[in-house]
Each structure stands twice: as structure tokens, then as C-alpha cells.
Amino acid sequence: YLIYASFSFMGCLQISDGSTIVNLLTSNSPSVSFARTQQKYFSNYSPVIGFYIYEPIEYWNSTVQEHLRTLGHGFNKISWMDNYFHYLKV
């Protein structure tokens, strides 16, 4: 049993097809283009952590903006988002 388990474990370590997000998405998806560009130009930097919003929301609503700030505050400070919200207020 130990021999079988060790070979199974070695096989799991050699799986590489699903290790990149590009292999898991359809080829004509905008996410594939984004992932390839990100990998090409930004692979030297730390990994990107993001959150996705799947339903339409009112970005111009100040309450929604404050909620997004609160949500993003747990991650790093997103200065471009602050600038964008300032632009919307002007």
C-alpha cells in the first residue's frame, strides 16, 4: 500500500496543466488576454490579489464607493481607486 501511495503522490507532483489560469479558461476569453499580459509584464512583482463583483452595481453611488473602499481596505491601499472616486466627485 505504501508503494502505491508514494507513486500516486509523485504523480500528483508532476501535474502541471492546471497550474496556470490560462489553461483553465476558454481561449477567446478576455481573462486569457489579461492573464497573458499580466504574466508577460508583471510576473516579477508579487501576485495580484483581487476581488470580483459579479452583479451590476452603481459605482457612482457614494455608499457603494464607501463599501468598495471598506472591502479593499483589507488588502493593500489602492491609490488609483481613490483617485478615480475623487474624479467622480468632481
MMTF fields as JSON, N, C-alpha, C and O atoms, coordinates in Angstrom:
{
  "mmtfVersion": "1.0.0",
  "mmtfProducer": "UNKNOWN",
  "numBonds": 359,
  "numAtoms": 360,
  "numGroups": 90,
  "numChains": 1,
  "numModels": 1,
  "chainsPerModel": [1],
  "groupsPerChain": [90],
  "chainIdList": ["A"],
  "bondAtomList": [4, 2, 8, 6, 12, 10, 16, 14, 20, 18, 24, 22, 28, 26, 32, 30, 36, 34, 40, 38, 44, 42, 48, 46, 52, 50, 56, 54, 60, 58, 64, 62, 68, 66, 72, 70, 76, 74, 80, 78, 84, 82, 88, 86, 92, 90, 96, 94, 100, 98, 104, 102, 108, 106, 112, 110, 116, 114, 120, 118, 124, 122, 128, 126, 132, 130, 136, 134, 140, 138, 144, 142, 148, 146, 152, 150, 156, 154, 160, 158, 164, 162, 168, 166, 172, 170, 176, 174, 180, 178, 184, 182, 188, 186, 192, 190, 196, 194, 200, 198, 204, 202, 208, 206, 212, 210, 216, 214, 220, 218, 224, 222, 228, 226, 232, 230, 236, 234, 240, 238, 244, 242, 248, 246, 252, 250, 256, 254, 260, 258, 264, 262, 268, 266, 272, 270, 276, 274, 280, 278, 284, 282, 288, 286, 292, 290, 296, 294, 300, 298, 304, 302, 308, 306, 312, 310, 316, 314, 320, 318, 324, 322, 328, 326, 332, 330, 336, 334, 340, 338, 344, 342, 348, 346, 352, 350, 356, 354],
  "bondOrderList": [1, 1, 1, 1, 1, 1, 1, 1, 1, 1, 1, 1, 1, 1, 1, 1, 1, 1, 1, 1, 1, 1, 1, 1, 1, 1, 1, 1, 1, 1, 1, 1, 1, 1, 1, 1, 1, 1, 1, 1, 1, 1, 1, 1, 1, 1, 1, 1, 1, 1, 1, 1, 1, 1, 1, 1, 1, 1, 1, 1, 1, 1, 1, 1, 1, 1, 1, 1, 1, 1, 1, 1, 1, 1, 1, 1, 1, 1, 1, 1, 1, 1, 1, 1, 1, 1, 1, 1, 1],
  "groupList": [{"groupName": "TYR", "atomNameList": ["N", "CA", "C", "O"], "elementList": ["N", "C", "C", "O"], "formalChargeList": [0, 0, 0, 0], "bondAtomList": [1, 0, 2, 1, 3, 2], "bondOrderList": [1, 1, 2], "singleLetterCode": "Y", "chemCompType": "L-PEPTIDE LINKING"}, {"groupName": "LEU", "atomNameList": ["N", "CA", "C", "O"], "elementList": ["N", "C", "C", "O"], "formalChargeList": [0, 0, 0, 0], "bondAtomList": [1, 0, 2, 1, 3, 2], "bondOrderList": [1, 1, 2], "singleLetterCode": "L", "chemCompType": "L-PEPTIDE LINKING"}, {"groupName": "ILE", "atomNameList": ["N", "CA", "C", "O"], "elementList": ["N", "C", "C", "O"], "formalChargeList": [0, 0, 0, 0], "bondAtomList": [1, 0, 2, 1, 3, 2], "bondOrderList": [1, 1, 2], "singleLetterCode": "I", "chemCompType": "L-PEPTIDE LINKING"}, {"groupName": "ALA", "atomNameList": ["N", "CA", "C", "O"], "elementList": ["N", "C", "C", "O"], "formalChargeList": [0, 0, 0, 0], "bondAtomList": [1, 0, 2, 1, 3, 2], "bondOrderList": [1, 1, 2], "singleLetterCode": "A", "chemCompType": "L-PEPTIDE LINKING"}, {"groupName": "SER", "atomNameList": ["N", "CA", "C", "O"], "elementList": ["N", "C", "C", "O"], "formalChargeList": [0, 0, 0, 0], "bondAtomList": [1, 0, 2, 1, 3, 2], "bondOrderList": [1, 1, 2], "singleLetterCode": "S", "chemCompType": "L-PEPTIDE LINKING"}, {"groupName": "PHE", "atomNameList": ["N", "CA", "C", "O"], "elementList": ["N", "C", "C", "O"], "formalChargeList": [0, 0, 0, 0], "bondAtomList": [1, 0, 2, 1, 3, 2], "bondOrderList": [1, 1, 2], "singleLetterCode": "F", "chemCompType": "L-PEPTIDE LINKING"}, {"groupName": "MET", "atomNameList": ["N", "CA", "C", "O"], "elementList": ["N", "C", "C", "O"], "formalChargeList": [0, 0, 0, 0], "bondAtomList": [1, 0, 2, 1, 3, 2], "bondOrderList": [1, 1, 2], "singleLetterCode": "M", "chemCompType": "L-PEPTIDE LINKING"}, {"groupName": "GLY", "atomNameList": ["N", "CA", "C", "O"], "elementList": ["N", "C", "C", "O"], "formalChargeList": [0, 0, 0, 0], "bondAtomList": [1, 0, 2, 1, 3, 2], "bondOrderList": [1, 1, 2], "singleLetterCode": "G", "chemCompType": "PEPTIDE LINKING"}, {"groupName": "CYS", "atomNameList": ["N", "CA", "C", "O"], "elementList": ["N", "C", "C", "O"], "formalChargeList": [0, 0, 0, 0], "bondAtomList": [1, 0, 2, 1, 3, 2], "bondOrderList": [1, 1, 2], "singleLetterCode": "C", "chemCompType": "L-PEPTIDE LINKING"}, {"groupName": "GLN", "atomNameList": ["N", "CA", "C", "O"], "elementList": ["N", "C", "C", "O"], "formalChargeList": [0, 0, 0, 0], "bondAtomList": [1, 0, 2, 1, 3, 2], "bondOrderList": [1, 1, 2], "singleLetterCode": "Q", "chemCompType": "L-PEPTIDE LINKING"}, {"groupName": "ASP", "atomNameList": ["N", "CA", "C", "O"], "elementList": ["N", "C", "C", "O"], "formalChargeList": [0, 0, 0, 0], "bondAtomList": [1, 0, 2, 1, 3, 2], "bondOrderList": [1, 1, 2], "singleLetterCode": "D", "chemCompType": "L-PEPTIDE LINKING"}, {"groupName": "THR", "atomNameList": ["N", "CA", "C", "O"], "elementList": ["N", "C", "C", "O"], "formalChargeList": [0, 0, 0, 0], "bondAtomList": [1, 0, 2, 1, 3, 2], "bondOrderList": [1, 1, 2], "singleLetterCode": "T", "chemCompType": "L-PEPTIDE LINKING"}, {"groupName": "VAL", "atomNameList": ["N", "CA", "C", "O"], "elementList": ["N", "C", "C", "O"], "formalChargeList": [0, 0, 0, 0], "bondAtomList": [1, 0, 2, 1, 3, 2], "bondOrderList": [1, 1, 2], "singleLetterCode": "V", "chemCompType": "L-PEPTIDE LINKING"}, {"groupName": "ASN", "atomNameList": ["N", "CA", "C", "O"], "elementList": ["N", "C", "C", "O"], "formalChargeList": [0, 0, 0, 0], "bondAtomList": [1, 0, 2, 1, 3, 2], "bondOrderList": [1, 1, 2], "singleLetterCode": "N", "chemCompType": "L-PEPTIDE LINKING"}, {"groupName": "PRO", "atomNameList": ["N", "CA", "C", "O"], "elementList": ["N", "C", "C", "O"], "formalChargeList": [0, 0, 0, 0], "bondAtomList": [1, 0, 2, 1, 3, 2], "bondOrderList": [1, 1, 2], "singleLetterCode": "P", "chemCompType": "L-PEPTIDE LINKING"}, {"groupName": "ARG", "atomNameList": ["N", "CA", "C", "O"], "elementList": ["N", "C", "C", "O"], "formalChargeList": [0, 0, 0, 0], "bondAtomList": [1, 0, 2, 1, 3, 2], "bondOrderList": [1, 1, 2], "singleLetterCode": "R", "chemCompType": "L-PEPTIDE LINKING"}, {"groupName": "LYS", "atomNameList": ["N", "CA", "C", "O"], "elementList": ["N", "C", "C", "O"], "formalChargeList": [0, 0, 0, 0], "bondAtomList": [1, 0, 2, 1, 3, 2], "bondOrderList": [1, 1, 2], "singleLetterCode": "K", "chemCompType": "L-PEPTIDE LINKING"}, {"groupName": "GLU", "atomNameList": ["N", "CA", "C", "O"], "elementList": ["N", "C", "C", "O"], "formalChargeList": [0, 0, 0, 0], "bondAtomList": [1, 0, 2, 1, 3, 2], "bondOrderList": [1, 1, 2], "singleLetterCode": "E", "chemCompType": "L-PEPTIDE LINKING"}, {"groupName": "TRP", "atomNameList": ["N", "CA", "C", "O"], "elementList": ["N", "C", "C", "O"], "formalChargeList": [0, 0, 0, 0], "bondAtomList": [1, 0, 2, 1, 3, 2], "bondOrderList": [1, 1, 2], "singleLetterCode": "W", "chemCompType": "L-PEPTIDE LINKING"}, {"groupName": "HIS", "atomNameList": ["N", "CA", "C", "O"], "elementList": ["N", "C", "C", "O"], "formalChargeList": [0, 0, 0, 0], "bondAtomList": [1, 0, 2, 1, 3, 2], "bondOrderList": [1, 1, 2], "singleLetterCode": "H", "chemCompType": "L-PEPTIDE LINKING"}],
  "groupTypeList": [0, 1, 2, 0, 3, 4, 5, 4, 5, 6, 7, 8, 1, 9, 2, 4, 10, 7, 4, 11, 2, 12, 13, 1, 1, 11, 4, 13, 4, 14, 4, 12, 4, 5, 3, 15, 11, 9, 9, 16, 0, 5, 4, 13, 0, 4, 14, 12, 2, 7, 5, 0, 2, 0, 17, 14, 2, 17, 0, 18, 13, 4, 11, 12, 9, 17, 19, 1, 15, 11, 1, 7, 19, 7, 5, 13, 16, 2, 4, 18, 6, 10, 13, 0, 5, 19, 0, 1, 16, 12],
  "groupIdList": [1, 2, 3, 4, 5, 6, 7, 8, 9, 10, 11, 12, 13, 14, 15, 16, 17, 18, 19, 20, 21, 22, 23, 24, 25, 26, 27, 28, 29, 30, 31, 32, 33, 34, 35, 36, 37, 38, 39, 40, 41, 42, 43, 44, 45, 46, 47, 48, 49, 50, 51, 52, 53, 54, 55, 56, 57, 58, 59, 60, 61, 62, 63, 64, 65, 66, 67, 68, 69, 70, 71, 72, 73, 74, 75, 76, 77, 78, 79, 80, 81, 82, 83, 84, 85, 86, 87, 88, 89, 90],
  "secStructList": [7, 2, 2, 2, 2, 2, 2, 2, 2, 2, 2, 2, 2, 6, 7, 7, 4, 4, 4, 1, 4, 4, 4, 4, 1, 7, 6, 6, 7, 2, 2, 2, 2, 2, 2, 2, 2, 2, 2, 2, 2, 2, 6, 6, 1, 7, 7, 7, 7, 7, 7, 7, 7, 7, 1, 7, 7, 7, 6, 6, 7, 2, 2, 2, 2, 2, 2, 2, 2, 2, 2, 2, 2, 6, 1, 1, 7, 7, 2, 2, 2, 2, 2, 2, 2, 2, 2, 2, 2, 7],
  "xCoordList": [0.825, 0.0, 0.87, 0.539, 1.972, 2.855, 3.511, 3.715, 3.837, 4.427, 3.408, 3.741, 2.177, 1.109, 0.889, 0.756, 0.849, 0.625, 1.786, 1.566, 3.012, 4.159, 4.167, 4.473, 3.832, 3.761, 2.605, 2.731, 1.504, 0.377, 0.768, 0.424, 1.477, 1.924, 2.903, 2.828, 3.82, 4.763, 4.037, 4.425, 2.997, 2.214, 1.501, 1.411, 0.993, 0.323, 1.291, 0.895, 2.535, 3.523, 3.9, 4.397, 3.673, 4.056, 2.933, 3.133, 1.771, 0.663, 0.962, 1.213, 0.936, 1.238, 0.242, 0.301, -0.674, -1.602, -2.517, -2.782, -2.995, -3.913, -3.237, -3.904, -1.917, -1.209, -1.298, -1.051, -1.644, -1.817, -3.282, -3.982, -3.725, -5.13, -5.505, -6.666, -4.547, -4.814, -5.319, -6.163, -4.821, -5.24, -6.643, -7.245, -7.169, -8.486, -9.601, -10.777, -9.255, -10.249, -10.408, -9.553, -11.517, -11.695, -10.71, -10.335, -10.293, -9.209, -9.58, -8.695, -10.865, -11.254, -11.747, -12.364, -11.492, -11.941, -11.056, -9.842, -11.649, -10.82, -9.891, -8.844, -10.268, -9.419, -8.11, -7.086, -8.131, -6.906, -5.942, -4.745, -6.474, -5.638, -5.044, -3.864, -5.863, -5.385, -4.303, -3.271, -4.53, -3.571, -2.24, -1.178, -2.297, -1.048, -0.283, 0.94, -1.005, -0.351, 0.239, 1.357, -0.513, -0.023, 1.218, 2.18, 1.193, 2.34, 3.558, 4.688, 3.325, 4.426, 5.102, 6.329, 4.296, 4.858, 5.008, 5.846, 4.214, 4.196, 4.547, 4.241, 5.175, 5.487, 6.608, 6.79, 7.356, 8.441, 7.912, 8.614, 6.676, 6.118, 5.356, 5.161, 4.935, 4.179, 2.837, 2.365, 2.226, 0.963, -0.142, -0.188, -1.021, -2.133, -3.274, -3.672, -3.786, -4.948, -6.087, -5.977, -7.155, -8.272, -9.589, -9.666, -10.613, -11.953, -12.817, -12.602, -13.783, -14.65, -16.065, -16.525, -16.74, -18.136, -18.92, -18.736, -19.777, -20.446, -21.791, -22.328, -22.341, -23.603, -23.369, -22.437, -24.206, -24.027, -24.297, -25.284, -23.41, -23.601, -23.454, -22.916, -23.929, -23.905, -22.609, -22.547, -21.582, -20.284, -20.342, -19.525, -21.287, -21.407, -22.051, -22.0, -22.65, -23.297, -22.223, -21.374, -22.271, -21.227, -21.252, -20.207, -22.421, -22.498, -21.789, -21.081, -21.987, -21.312, -19.803, -19.023, -19.393, -17.969, -17.343, -16.241, -18.054, -17.537, -17.449, -16.51, -18.428, -18.396, -17.204, -16.54, -16.933, -15.781, -14.47, -13.536, -14.404, -13.207, -13.009, -11.893, -14.1, -14.021, -13.584, -12.769, -14.133, -13.777, -12.304, -11.617, -11.821, -10.437, -9.451, -8.25, -9.937, -9.038, -8.337, -7.233, -8.968, -8.34, -7.13, -6.271, -7.054, -5.896, -4.93, -4.896, -4.175, -3.294, -4.079, -5.18, -3.516, -4.153, -4.151, -3.117, -5.311, -5.468, -5.58, -6.678, -4.448, -4.444, -5.171, -5.801, -5.103, -5.781, -7.285, -7.979, -7.801, -9.235, -9.647, -10.707, -8.822, -9.109, -9.115, -9.978, -8.155, -8.127, -9.354, -9.897, -9.794, -10.977, -12.231, -13.067, -12.366, -13.522, -13.491, -14.537, -12.295, -12.171, -12.589, -13.243, -12.216, -12.604, -14.124, -14.7, -14.77, -16.223, -16.928, -18.006, -16.328, -16.951, -16.849, -17.693, -15.824, -15.61, -16.594, -16.551],
  "yCoordList": [-1.191, 0.0, 1.256, 2.23, 1.251, 2.418, 2.713, 3.875, 1.671, 1.869, 2.535, 3.476, 2.052, 2.646, 4.109, 4.964, 4.4, 5.77, 6.681, 7.837, 6.175, 7.016, 7.33, 8.458, 6.342, 6.614, 7.553, 8.389, 7.434, 8.348, 9.77, 10.72, 9.913, 11.233, 11.83, 13.022, 11.018, 11.5, 11.928, 12.912, 11.21, 11.582, 12.906, 13.705, 13.14, 14.417, 15.585, 16.684, 15.374, 16.444, 16.809, 17.909, 15.906, 16.154, 16.767, 17.044, 16.985, 17.605, 19.087, 19.787, 19.563, 20.982, 21.67, 22.892, 20.941, 21.562, 22.577, 23.626, 22.311, 23.221, 24.246, 24.964, 24.323, 25.229, 26.689, 27.576, 26.96, 28.341, 28.578, 27.683, 29.777, 30.122, 30.074, 29.835, 30.298, 30.309, 28.951, 28.883, 27.878, 26.537, 26.19, 25.24, 26.939, 26.64, 27.456, 27.192, 28.447, 29.337, 29.047, 28.407, 29.525, 29.381, 30.289, 31.339, 29.888, 30.595, 32.0, 32.844, 32.28, 33.614, 34.507, 35.541, 34.137, 34.901, 36.127, 36.05, 37.265, 38.43, 38.155, 38.789, 37.227, 36.883, 36.243, 36.412, 35.513, 34.898, 35.982, 35.926, 36.969, 38.079, 38.824, 39.175, 39.063, 39.737, 38.916, 39.458, 37.615, 36.757, 36.69, 36.708, 36.613, 36.561, 37.881, 37.885, 38.997, 40.302, 40.489, 40.983, 40.095, 40.214, 39.355, 39.784, 38.156, 37.263, 37.803, 37.675, 38.406, 38.912, 40.128, 40.206, 41.073, 42.339, 42.459, 43.224, 41.718, 41.918, 40.669, 40.604, 39.683, 38.448, 38.643, 37.798, 39.732, 39.989, 40.458, 40.379, 40.947, 41.523, 40.47, 39.347, 40.84, 39.91, 39.585, 40.349, 38.482, 38.095, 39.103, 39.728, 39.241, 40.178, 39.503, 38.385, 40.189, 39.699, 40.644, 41.85, 40.123, 40.977, 40.394, 39.251, 41.182, 40.689, 41.024, 42.033, 40.183, 40.331, 40.608, 40.056, 41.458, 41.774, 41.27, 41.759, 40.31, 39.643, 40.246, 39.924, 41.098, 41.721, 43.201, 43.789, 43.809, 45.243, 46.069, 45.852, 47.013, 47.896, 49.345, 49.616, 50.249, 51.674, 52.283, 52.723, 52.304, 52.82, 54.3, 54.776, 55.03, 56.465, 56.769, 57.907, 55.775, 55.95, 56.014, 55.128, 57.074, 57.252, 56.15, 55.809, 55.589, 54.488, 53.249, 52.554, 52.985, 51.851, 52.091, 51.167, 53.315, 53.639, 53.408, 52.871, 53.815, 53.612, 52.124, 51.686, 51.357, 49.909, 49.28, 48.4, 49.725, 49.207, 49.581, 48.78, 50.782, 51.186, 50.289, 49.857, 50.015, 49.156, 47.748, 47.125, 47.259, 45.93, 45.87, 44.901, 46.88, 46.906, 47.26, 47.036, 47.812, 48.231, 47.033, 47.171, 45.869, 44.674, 44.235, 43.519, 44.659, 44.369, 45.55, 46.221, 45.803, 46.973, 48.219, 48.133, 49.356, 50.61, 50.719, 50.541, 51.01, 51.102, 52.581, 53.138, 53.212, 54.652, 55.05, 56.108, 54.232, 54.607, 54.639, 55.429, 53.783, 53.776, 55.047, 55.609, 55.499, 56.76, 57.921, 58.796, 57.927, 58.976, 58.91, 59.948, 57.718, 57.558, 58.051, 58.723, 57.724, 58.203, 59.722, 60.371, 60.292, 61.748, 62.363, 63.405, 61.728, 62.181, 62.148, 63.053, 61.121, 61.024, 62.121, 62.571, 62.55, 63.597, 64.966, 65.831, 65.169, 66.483, 66.748, 67.806],
  "zCoordList": [0.0, 0.0, 0.0, -0.677, 0.746, 0.81, -0.537, -0.889, -1.285, -2.613, -3.531, -4.251, -3.507, -4.317, -3.932, -4.807, -2.644, -2.178, -2.577, -2.939, -2.516, -2.878, -4.371, -4.758, -5.225, -6.663, -6.991, -7.886, -6.297, -6.501, -6.128, -6.831, -5.035, -4.6, -5.606, -5.904, -6.132, -7.138, -8.405, -9.035, -8.784, -9.956, -9.77, -10.702, -8.571, -8.292, -8.373, -8.76, -8.02, -8.074, -9.504, -9.748, -10.45, -11.832, -12.659, -13.842, -12.08, -12.806, -12.966, -11.985, -14.212, -14.431, -15.351, -15.487, -15.993, -16.935, -16.272, -16.859, -15.102, -14.443, -13.564, -12.82, -13.64, -12.74, -13.164, -12.347, -14.414, -14.856, -15.184, -15.656, -14.929, -15.14, -16.621, -16.951, -17.513, -18.949, -19.416, -20.309, -18.833, -19.24, -18.768, -19.269, -17.82, -17.276, -17.919, -17.667, -18.748, -19.348, -20.83, -21.444, -21.406, -22.847, -23.563, -23.042, -24.75, -25.434, -25.882, -26.022, -26.111, -26.574, -25.441, -25.698, -24.224, -23.066, -22.848, -23.043, -22.444, -22.109, -20.929, -20.799, -20.086, -18.943, -19.384, -18.723, -20.49, -21.008, -21.477, -21.194, -22.195, -22.647, -21.459, -21.465, -20.445, -19.237, -18.544, -18.147, -18.398, -17.696, -18.44, -17.818, -19.769, -20.542, -20.45, -20.305, -20.535, -20.418, -19.031, -18.882, -18.026, -16.651, -16.446, -15.809, -16.982, -16.829, -17.58, -17.109, -18.746, -19.56, -18.925, -18.876, -18.441, -17.978, -16.46, -15.983, -15.705, -14.265, -13.467, -12.276, -14.081, -13.365, -12.343, -11.466, -12.439, -11.48, -10.137, -9.128, -10.117, -8.898, -8.107, -8.573, -6.924, -6.083, -6.738, -7.58, -6.37, -7.001, -6.718, -5.658, -7.688, -7.573, -6.833, -7.161, -5.845, -5.119, -5.445, -5.223, -5.956, -6.335, -5.902, -5.45, -6.043, -5.772, -6.972, -7.643, -7.233, -8.387, -7.92, -6.92, -8.648, -8.378, -9.581, -10.696, -9.36, -10.466, -10.843, -11.903, -10.017, -10.392, -10.656, -10.106, -11.491, -11.766, -10.514, -9.81, -10.252, -9.104, -9.564, -10.638, -8.755, -9.076, -8.543, -7.395, -9.384, -8.955, -8.601, -7.812, -9.168, -8.911, -7.562, -7.094, -6.94, -5.645, -4.553, -4.455, -3.735, -2.718, -1.661, -1.108, -1.37, -0.411, -0.957, -0.228, -2.237, -2.88, -2.909, -2.675, -3.191, -3.204, -1.83, -1.72, -0.799, 0.559, 0.896, 1.56, 0.437, 0.658, -0.067, 0.48, -1.287, -2.028, -1.335, -1.292, -0.802, -0.054, 1.162, 1.452, 1.87, 3.05, 2.656, 3.337, 1.557, 1.073, 0.674, 0.994, -0.011, -0.451, 0.638, 0.482, 1.741, 2.821, 3.468, 3.996, 3.428, 3.982, 3.181, 3.695, 1.925, 1.081, 1.191, 2.223, 0.181, 0.17, -0.2, -0.743, 0.092, -0.285, -1.807, -2.451, -2.366, -3.812, -4.169, -4.191, -4.446, -4.65, -5.929, -5.964, -6.982, -8.217, -8.016, -8.656, -7.126, -6.878, -6.141, -6.416, -5.216, -4.533, -5.52, -5.45, -6.435, -7.456, -8.353, -8.732, -8.695, -9.539, -8.818, -9.422, -7.544, -6.783, -6.647, -6.68, -6.495, -6.437, -7.773, -7.797, -8.874, -10.209, -10.375, -10.978, -9.849, -9.963, -9.178, -9.567, -8.082, -7.269, -7.927, -7.692, -8.748, -9.376, -10.46, -11.087]
}
